Amino acid sequence: MRVEMTKLARAPTKRKQHWPKLRLTPTVWAKLVFWRDLGETEIAAFGVTDPDDPLLLIELHLVKQRADWLNVAMDDAALADYFDEQVDLGRQPSEFARVWLHTHPGDSAYPSGVDEATFERAFGNTEGAIMAIVAAGGQVYARRNAGGQAERLSIVVDFSEQFEASDQEKWFEEYEAKVERATEQVGSPWEDDAYDHAQYDRDYDWQREYEHQLDFDSPWPHPSPQQGAFKWW
């Protein structure tokens, strides 16, 4: 008896999109996560990139700031001091003032409307400027200005780079010296912090694509809307 088999057509699969990688040395990643988890507020920091590789973060620096669960406000004098210190080290602004990282205490790493407005005000269409967010729940988000367009980035830890041992005591001292936990609302209250839902829908689609191409294992949570803000100069 001959049985004819019919080959079933395979359901189409979504083609993976490979974004450029924002690479963090293990030390930078460990320091960022350590600071993120120390308190229940947002924190903001500057990433310093390798002079020969604008997508490799080799250092992470806090600037004196007041922070609450939704907002961060940097001290203007401390910000100027940070710029002076980096220039004295022979660095260019493109190395130390182009990558803005901040944390969200909840699950979502999506930028809020205030995040978007801050990035636009501080960087505009500055070529190569990067906004990166790491949420307490594990979700990450990053993008850069490239050729007048917003280009999504993956965030990866690059273990092929040289890295120093962790120094949590020193990191804690830096956090305590530079992050003031605000006793009252910093910036706009939740109800006045308008969230761009159209942007959230776009980011949700991007995140679904991202879940198919993770560069290292992590229990990424499902996306959920969250407010967040960062007050810069």
Number of C-alpha atoms within 10 A of each C-alpha: 3 4 5 6 6 6 6 6 6 6 6 6 6 8 8 11 11 12 14 14 18 21 23 24 20 22 22 22 19 17 18 23 15 15 21 21 15 12 15 16 22 28 34 29 20 20 24 25 23 14 15 8 11 17 21 21 26 21 17 20 19 23 24 23 23 23 27 24 21 26 27 28 23 22 17 14 10 15 17 11 13 19 15 12 12 16 14 10 8 8 17 14 12 16 20 23 20 23 23 21 21 23 30 30 23 22 20 26 29 28 28 24 19 22 22 19 16 17 20 12 12 16 18 13 17 16 15 20 21 25 22 22 22 25 22 19 17 17 21 22 22 21 23 24 18 15 11 12 11 14 15 22 21 19 24 18 20 19 12 8 13 10 13 9 8 13 11 13 9 10 17 15 10 16 21 13 13 18 24 17 19 16 9 8 15 19 18 14 11 14 8 9 17 13 20 14 12 9 14 19 12 10 18 17 10 14 18 12 16 20 13 12 13 13 14 8 6 9 8 13 12 14 17 12 17 18 24 28 29 25 22 15 10
